[in-house]
Amino acid sequence: MSTRTLPLLFLNLGGEMLYILDQRLRAQSIPGEKARKDEWTDVDRRRVMNDIIATMFNKKFMEELFKPQELYSKKALRTVYDRLAHASIMRLNQASMDKLYDLMTMAFKYQVLLCPRPKDILLITFNHLDAIKDFILDSPSILNQVDETFRQLIDTYGSLSDGEFQLIRQTLLIFFQDMHIRVSIFLKDKVQNSNGRFVLPTSGPVPWGTEVPGLIRIFDSQGDEMKRTEFVHGGNYLLPLREGSFDLYGDRVIKLGTNMYSISRPVETHMSGTAKNTASRIKENAAPNPLAKEELNFLARLMGGLEIKKPLGTEAGFRLNLFTTDEEEEHAALTRPEELSYQVVSIQADQDRERNEELSRIMEEFDVQEQPRQSTSKGADLLAMMDEL
């Protein structure tokens, strides 16, 4: 397991989260002059995107993230994304948050599976960060935060060997191996089967620095080529025109990690039979996690760097629905197995605040004040899982 995987996992999943939120916010926004108080406007969308990006690339948060460390459980990471999604005036209930996390994880899993070389995971990350910079409006300070993370990525991963990148890719695949959520975009594009597993292509450009398959060379003990044998590879492979740029600015060449929601189309998620069986196994094997204490320490360090912005005064948060209707959202919440809901980690620090002052401080910082329920309130439905940390 690589101890350099966490920054790549977090930044790529965060990039996918921003793609989805931007698409949904655009779909639900109303022109400012026509919008009621409980409806989204484009001004609200820009504010939400800027707030989340500023929180995501917070300097202290990035410093903790880039420290060498093992990956933690899906539940622990889900807690971080839950807090991140609520870093502005936007509020999601549990069903929408579950769907958001499903889309994020399956998109990045697809990208990791299809990246030509393990090193190209870095290019996928750069594609996400390039797109994130385009979301930022009228805020040079936030742009500087993202550029600083670019430089940290280049400094941290620029000198790694191919073997080290292979270990990172293997660590990511282990993290994703039991996740088989069907996504409508992937199913329609025929890159995912009905069981939730992805289809690996037998065509397209080969990895940079390699050759199109179809030729076997035989060498003698002196290293001289003796014989060549050709074979039919059954695919339609091409040589890449050039290598993607690993610089701060440049053409990444590969398209993995770019925004697949730039063309508006509905996106649905469904659990495959494999995922349901996995949920059963998770329930059967719900033994105490020996890493639980370490995960809480990890969350304490990681979240200590996050700055969560609370609504000012009586300002309520907007509710965002990732489903077509409220009825679909309610149905998804009722039918989803509890084991796959990734409820946020509840950290109980009240019992011993003197011994764990750092965790108690973080609980206070992340406390989300519940808004009074009003029929016309933009924050009528706060996320049920937003238990104070």
Secondary structure, 3 states (H helix, E strand, C coil): CCCCCHHHHHHHHHHHHHHHHHHHHHHHCCCCCCCCCCCCCHHHHHHHHHHHHHHHCCHHHHHHHCCCCCCCCHHHHHHHHHHHHCCCCEECCHHHHHHHHHHHHHHHHHHHHHCCCCCHHHHHHHHHHHHHHHHCCCCHHHHHHHHHHHHHHHHHHCCCCHHHHHHHHHHHHHHHCCCCEEEHHHHHCCCECCCCCECCCCEEECCCCCCCCCEEEEECCCCCEEEEEECCCCCEEECCCCCCCCCCCCCCCCCCCCCCCCCCCCCCEEECHHHHHHHHHHHHCCCCCCCHHHHHHHHHHHHCCCCCCCCCCCCCCEECCCCCCHHHHHHHHHHCCHHHCCCCCCCCCHHHCCCCHHHHHHHHHCCCCCCCCCCCCCCCCCCCCCCCC
